[in-house]
Amino acid sequence: MCNIDQQTVSVSLSRRLRQGKRPRVLIVMGVSGCGKSTVAHLMAERLGWPVIEGDDLHTAHNIAKMSSGIPLTDEDRAPWLERIAQQVREWGAAGQCGIVTCSSLKRKYREHIGGGSQDVCFVYLKGSRDDIAPRLGQRMGHFMPAAMLDSQFATLEEPDMDDEVVMALDVNAAQDHLAEQACAHLSGLPA
């Protein structure tokens, strides 16, 4: 596939996102190792928005559990998801924009974080296990071991491109290109 063709298919907007206004909060989501932090920071630079690493909001218990190769349960994730949802609500109440990285693997997690608001868009870094596993294996200094990738994919409920406010990005495209295209698509939506 030529580079131009790859670039034209690297970004997909959900029906709800296309029909709504420009979101003010972005949740960069996907399985571990898909590039959430990099894409979030590249988008934040282009948009001039603050970015928060969702991993920094995990409890010490969660980090210890994942570091040991033990997948988190919904009960484990609850305080973490609430911290992220609280940040989203604070930005909304203050009329501010922002970006948070968060795997947001299940629809119920996304519903909790976004509260059903059209102002919250999930930027889904979509790729297969074969696309992402090599990246995760090369990542240094992160508490999530590469062996946890299978549990992440087992938990993943891909966003619904009709009912959720989502922008899906193909992880096989260059990350700077994804950030640039994502921001361009956002700026094309009505304010």
C-alpha positions in Angstrom: 0.0 0.0 0.0 1.4 3.4 -0.9 2.0 6.0 1.8 -0.8 8.3 0.6 -3.4 5.5 0.8 -2.2 4.6 4.3 -2.5 8.2 5.4 -6.1 8.5 4.1 -7.3 5.5 6.1 -5.4 6.2 9.4 -8.2 8.2 11.0 -11.9 7.2 11.4 -14.5 9.4 13.1 -17.6 7.8 14.8 -21.0 8.8 13.7 -21.6 10.7 17.1 -18.3 12.5 16.7 -19.1 13.6 13.2 -22.6 14.8 14.2 -21.5 16.7 17.3 -19.4 19.7 18.2 -15.6 19.7 18.8 -14.9 17.8 22.0 -13.0 19.6 24.8 -11.6 16.5 26.5 -9.7 13.7 24.8 -9.1 10.3 26.3 -6.3 8.6 24.4 -7.1 4.9 24.8 -6.0 1.4 23.8 -4.1 -1.6 25.0 -0.7 -1.2 26.7 2.1 -0.4 24.3 -0.2 1.1 21.5 1.4 4.5 21.8 -1.1 6.4 24.1 1.5 8.5 25.8 3.4 9.5 22.7 0.3 10.4 20.7 -1.3 12.2 23.6 1.8 14.4 24.1 2.1 15.1 20.4 -1.6 16.1 20.3 -1.2 18.2 23.4 1.8 20.1 21.8 -0.3 20.9 18.7 -3.5 21.9 20.6 -1.8 23.6 23.5 -3.8 21.5 26.0 -2.6 20.0 29.2 -2.0 16.2 29.3 -2.2 13.8 32.2 -0.8 10.3 32.2 -3.5 8.0 33.4 -0.9 5.6 34.7 0.1 8.3 37.2 -3.4 8.1 38.7 -3.2 4.3 39.5 -3.1 3.3 43.1 0.1 1.7 44.5 -1.8 -1.5 44.8 -2.7 -1.6 41.1 0.9 -0.8 40.1 2.3 -3.6 42.3 -0.3 -6.0 41.0 0.4 -5.2 37.3 4.2 -5.2 37.9 3.8 -8.8 39.2 2.0 -9.8 36.0 -1.5 -10.0 37.6 -4.3 -8.5 35.5 -6.5 -5.9 37.3 -10.1 -6.6 38.1 -13.0 -4.2 37.7 -12.8 -3.6 41.4 -9.1 -2.8 41.2 -9.8 -0.3 38.3 -12.7 1.5 40.0 -10.7 4.1 42.1 -8.4 4.7 39.1 -11.3 5.3 36.7 -13.0 7.5 39.2 -9.8 9.7 39.5 -9.8 10.0 35.7 -13.6 10.8 35.6 -13.1 13.4 38.3 -10.4 15.1 36.3 -12.7 15.1 33.2 -15.5 16.6 35.3 -13.2 19.3 36.7 -12.1 20.4 33.3 -15.7 20.4 32.1 -16.8 22.5 35.1 -14.0 25.0 34.5 -14.6 25.2 30.7 -11.1 23.9 30.1 -9.7 21.4 27.6 -7.4 18.6 28.3 -6.1 15.1 27.4 -5.8 12.0 29.6 -4.2 8.7 28.6 -6.3 5.7 29.8 -6.6 2.2 28.4 -10.5 2.5 28.7 -10.7 -1.1 27.6 -14.4 -1.7 28.4 -17.4 0.3 27.3 -18.6 0.7 30.9 -15.2 2.3 31.8 -15.7 4.8 28.9 -19.2 5.6 30.0 -18.0 6.2 33.5 -15.1 8.5 32.4 -17.1 10.4 29.8 -20.4 10.5 31.5 -22.1 10.3 28.1 -20.9 13.8 27.3 -20.4 14.8 23.7 -17.5 17.0 25.0 -15.5 13.9 25.8 -13.9 12.0 22.8 -12.1 8.7 23.1 -9.1 8.6 20.7 -8.7 4.9 20.1 -5.3 3.7 19.0 -6.4 0.6 17.2 -4.1 -2.3 16.3 -3.8 -6.0 16.4 -1.7 -8.0 18.9 0.9 -8.5 16.1 1.1 -4.7 15.6 1.5 -3.9 19.2 3.5 -6.8 20.8 6.9 -5.8 19.3 6.5 -2.2 20.7 5.6 -3.4 24.1 8.6 -5.7 24.1 10.9 -2.8 23.4 9.4 -0.4 26.0 11.7 0.3 28.9 11.0 1.6 32.4 7.2 0.8 32.5 5.6 -1.3 35.2 3.4 -3.3 32.7 5.2 -6.4 31.6 4.8 -7.5 28.0 3.2 -10.7 29.1 0.1 -8.7 30.1 -0.8 -7.8 26.5 -3.0 -10.9 26.1 -5.1 -10.0 29.1 -5.5 -6.5 27.7 -6.8 -7.8 24.4 -9.1 -10.2 26.2 -10.6 -7.3 28.2 -10.8 -4.9 25.2 -14.3 -4.0 24.0 -13.7 -2.0 20.9 -15.5 1.3 20.8 -18.8 1.4 18.9 -18.3 3.7 15.9 -22.0 4.6 15.9 -23.0 5.0 19.5 -19.8 6.3 21.1 -17.8 9.6 20.6 -14.7 8.1 19.1 -11.8 8.8 16.8 -10.0 5.6 15.8 -6.4 5.9 14.7 -4.4 3.1 13.0 -1.3 2.3 15.1 0.5 1.3 11.9 0.7 5.0 10.8 3.5 7.2 12.0 2.6 8.7 15.4 3.4 12.3 14.4 1.1 11.8 11.4 -1.6 10.4 13.6 -1.4 13.4 16.0 -1.4 15.8 13.1 -4.4 14.2 11.4 -6.3 13.8 14.6 -5.9 17.5 15.4 -6.9 18.4 11.8 -10.1 16.4 12.1 -10.9 17.9 15.5 -10.4 21.5 14.1 -12.8 20.6 11.3 -15.6 20.0 13.7 -17.9 22.9 14.7 -16.8 24.7 17.9 
